[in-house]
Amino acid sequence: MLSAFAASTLFLVSYPACHFHYPTTAYQGQGAVRYLYFFIPITHVVLAIVIVPMALLTLSRALRGRIERHRTLARRTLPLWLYVSVTGVVVYLMLYQF
């Protein structure tokens, strides 16, 4: 979990830096899939903002040995973190692969 947290932190720092130097890509899809596309990044961004303090608090509780409180929060943090991770890849694929 520490490795996953470190990788996520590295990505969180590098992603805005990359977009500062390179232009963003507009989604070119049409029809119903366009609405699906916009739903995915909106939920991704909102939950990415929410997940940062949740992940910090979850990690803090684990490192301090407050295991029961850690587990309680981790049950909510992990699914949200997985959703943010997977939807980030889905957005990338929708933008550059289809």
Steps between C-alpha positions, in 0.01 A plus 500: 500500500791734565624434146155571357481819703845607380413426136174694532683794656759501224225494238308776678808723482604411145158516333438876548864572413460311173178683411665832578749434219280315248156596369195300601315285249132556433276195479396443140226238547140568402158380610411324824859395570589869529266534801651188653846643443418826681336315790815295559752790529263709711457222756873422472605856583251544785600170661870568440462816707312310772742208507812704588403583861338158540820322391715718725276433799480126425877475472548707814273272700685191378843642580388605848368152572135600520405190305125489571454864400726438199290204385178695537624780278692270263175320413383826346834628374606194300196479268518874430874482436447206263224690317726803455786279381291304250310800365828682442608217271155491334515874426848458351382214280193691386712801408793333328405147399151520352 
